[in-house]
Amino acid sequence: MNIEVTNPIIIKDSSGKPDFTVYSIQVETSFPEYSSSNFEVKRRYSDFVWLRNYLTMRMEEKGKKLSIPELPGDSWSSWFGPGRFEKEFIEERRVGLDQFMKSVANHPWARFEEGLHKFLEKQDFICQE
C-alpha cells in the first residue's frame, strides 16, 4: 500500500477566521479489503487522533504487544494564538501525519483493521463512530 498525506488546507469559519486544517490522504493499494485501488479522502487532525486511539484500543483488546506510532504533537504556539495556522507548523504536522500513516498502513496488524479501512475510504467519516 502506498499512502501519502498531502495538500493541507485551512478551513475558515463563517467570520473568515481560520478554524481548522484538513489534510488529503492519497491511497494506492492492491489489498482486496478496499473497494478501489486509488482513492483520496480529507481528514482533520482530530480524525487522526481518533484513528490512533481506536487502533491502540483494538490492540489492547486483542492482547497485541506491538505499538502504534505516535502522532506529531502540538506546540505552545499552536495552543495559544494563530500558531497552528502558521505554514511551518502545518508542514511539520503534515510530515508527521504522513509518517504516521505510512507506519500504520504497513503495520503487520493495524493495516487489516476495519477502522483503518473506514478512515481511509469513507468520504463522510465521523470520528465518533
N, C-alpha and C positions, 0 to 999 in steps of 0.2 A: 504494500500500500504506500503510495506517495501522498503526502499531505503537506499543505503549506498555509500558514496564516499570513494574510496579506492585506493591503489596502485599508488601513484604519480610517474611519470616517467619524467625525464629531457630529453628533445629533444635537440640535438645539431645541430648547423648549419654546413655548408659544410667544415668549417675550424676546426671543432671539439669543438668549444666554446659552452657553454650552451646557448640556445636560449629561450626556454620556457618550462613550465611543463604542462603535461596533467594528468588528474585525471580520473580514472574509476568510472563510476556510475553504480551500480548494482541495478536492479529493480525486485521486485517480486510483482505482482498485480493480483487482480481478477476483476479490473474495466473493463467493456466491451469496453471502449473507446480505449483501447490499443490492438494492433494486436497480442500480445504474453503475456504470463503470467510471463515469466522470460526473461530478456534481459540485455545487458550491452553496454554502449557507453563510449567513451572517450571525455573529454571536457577540454578546456583551461580555465584559469581564465576569460579571456575576454568573453567567451561564457556565463559564469555565470553572468557577468556584463550585457550582453545583456538581459538575461532572467529576471533579476531583473528590468531593465529599461522597458522592454516590459510589464511585469505584472503591474508595477506601472502606466504606461500609460493607459493600458486597464482598470485598476481600476478607474482611474480618469475619463475616457470616460464614464464609466457606473455609475458614481456618488457613488461609494462604499466608505464607511468610514473606512473599515478595512485597516490595514497596512501590507506591505510586509516586512519581516525581513531584516536586514542589512547583507551585505556580510562582511567577515573578511577584515580588511584594510591592507594597506601597512605599512612598517616601513621605517625609514630613510635608513637603510642598504639595504632594498630591492630596493630602488630607485637608490642608488649610489653603484657601486661595485657589488660584487658577492652575496650580502646578500640574494637575492630572490632565490638563488640556494643552500642555506645552509639547511641542514637536519632539523634543529629546525624550521626554518621559513616555510618550505614546510609542515611539520607535523602540525604546528599551523594552517596554511591556510587550510589544508585538513580537520582538525577537524571543523573549522568554516564553510567550504563549506558543510560538512556533516550535521551540524546543520541547515544550511540554507535550504538544500534540504529536510530534514525531515519536516521542518516547512512548506515549500511550498507544498510538496506532501500531507500534511494533512490539508492544509488551506481550510476553508469552501467554498471559491470561486475559488482560483487560481488553485486548482487541476483539475478543469474542463476546463481550458483554452487550446485552441488548440495550442498555442505557447509552452506551457509546454509539451504537447504530442510530438510535433516535436522535441523539445530539447532533450527529453528522448529517442525517438525512431529512429530518422534519423541518420544513420551512417555517412552520408556525410553532416551533418548540417553545415550551414554557418550562422554566427550570424547577417549578414546584411540582411537577408530575410525580 
